[in-house]
């Protein structure tokens, strides 16, 4: 049953992450996600079979020590966005920000004993999963959100870096997950102490 709860929490967290991208894009002038029917918390339009179900289940059942996943990306047309590259950066940042806000909300609820003890395991899962999603997605490797934030700060003369990173992004992301994931743990632990106050 714990596995079911963890996967359910992950699915809803990545759905909120993607919907936040869509609303941020709409606020910047792009209604592509809205027209595609993706500005909804109904998980069905967002579920990616591998990213939302299969890989999270494998990680949980194999006791990998962490759980990660993703939903179908909401469609965004960067040419419709106000403020050019900064609009794209804001849309990208909205996803991780939504996960941190969720973790903070439930962390404060746990800190001030606003939730029954019986549901604390679920609350703990919400906090940890959302912190992992927030931190992981801020890694500046395509296709993660942090890459678009980084690209917004790159001067035009380094534009070729973006092309190279996007070409090899999936490979770089896999290398990061396999060999460098542990370096995110101190950041996640620090944020966890910050939101729960211990």
KABELFEN-V154199 format. One record per residue. RES is the residue in three letters. PHI is phi in whole degrees, -180 to 180 (999 if undefined). Layout:
RES;PHI, RES;PHI
//
This chain:
UNK;999, UNK;-60, UNK;-62, UNK;-60, UNK;-64, UNK;-64, UNK;-68, UNK;-63, UNK;-62, UNK;-62, UNK;-60, UNK;-67, UNK;-68, UNK;-74, UNK;-65, UNK;-61, UNK;-57, UNK;-70, UNK;-62, UNK;-64, UNK;-57, UNK;-64, UNK;-68, UNK;-64, UNK;-64, UNK;-64, UNK;-66, UNK;-101, UNK;104, UNK;-108, UNK;-104, UNK;-58, UNK;-64, UNK;-65, UNK;-64, UNK;-84, UNK;73, UNK;-102, UNK;-92, UNK;-141, UNK;-88, UNK;-62, UNK;-70, UNK;-56, UNK;-67, UNK;-100, UNK;-67, UNK;-107, UNK;-53, UNK;-75, UNK;-75, UNK;-98, UNK;-129, UNK;-66, UNK;-65, UNK;-58, UNK;-65, UNK;-62, UNK;-64, UNK;-69, UNK;-68, UNK;-90, UNK;53, UNK;-66, UNK;95, UNK;-153, UNK;-133, UNK;-142, UNK;-172, UNK;-155, UNK;-111, UNK;-62, UNK;-61, UNK;-72, UNK;-72, UNK;-134, UNK;-103, UNK;-62, UNK;-74, UNK;-90, UNK;-79, UNK;-72, UNK;65, UNK;53, UNK;-64, UNK;-73, UNK;-65, UNK;-64, UNK;-65, UNK;-65, UNK;-60, UNK;-67, UNK;-69, UNK;-60, UNK;-66, UNK;-58, UNK;-61, UNK;-63, UNK;-68, UNK;-67, UNK;-63, UNK;-61, UNK;-62, UNK;-65, UNK;-60, UNK;-74, UNK;-65, UNK;-67, UNK;-62, UNK;-70, UNK;-62, UNK;-101, UNK;54, UNK;-95, UNK;-126, UNK;-61, UNK;-59, UNK;-65, UNK;-104, UNK;-60, UNK;-60, UNK;-68, UNK;-62, UNK;-61, UNK;-63, UNK;-60, UNK;-64, UNK;-67, UNK;-62, UNK;-72, UNK;-68, UNK;-61, UNK;-62, UNK;-62, UNK;-69, UNK;-60, UNK;-71, UNK;-86, UNK;-64, UNK;-81, UNK;-125, UNK;-61, UNK;-94, UNK;-70, UNK;-61, UNK;-59, UNK;-66, UNK;-71, UNK;-68, UNK;-61, UNK;-62, UNK;-64, UNK;-93, UNK;-73, UNK;-69, UNK;-54, UNK;-67, UNK;-106, UNK;-60, UNK;-66, UNK;-62, UNK;-63, UNK;-61, UNK;-67, UNK;-66, UNK;-68, UNK;-66, UNK;-110, UNK;-59, UNK;-62, UNK;-65, UNK;-63, UNK;-65, UNK;-65, UNK;-61, UNK;-62, UNK;-61, UNK;-74, UNK;-109, UNK;-119, UNK;-54, UNK;-60, UNK;-74, UNK;-84, UNK;-58, UNK;-61, UNK;-66, UNK;-64, UNK;-62, UNK;-64, UNK;-66, UNK;-63, UNK;-64, UNK;-65, UNK;-81, UNK;-100, UNK;75, UNK;-132
//
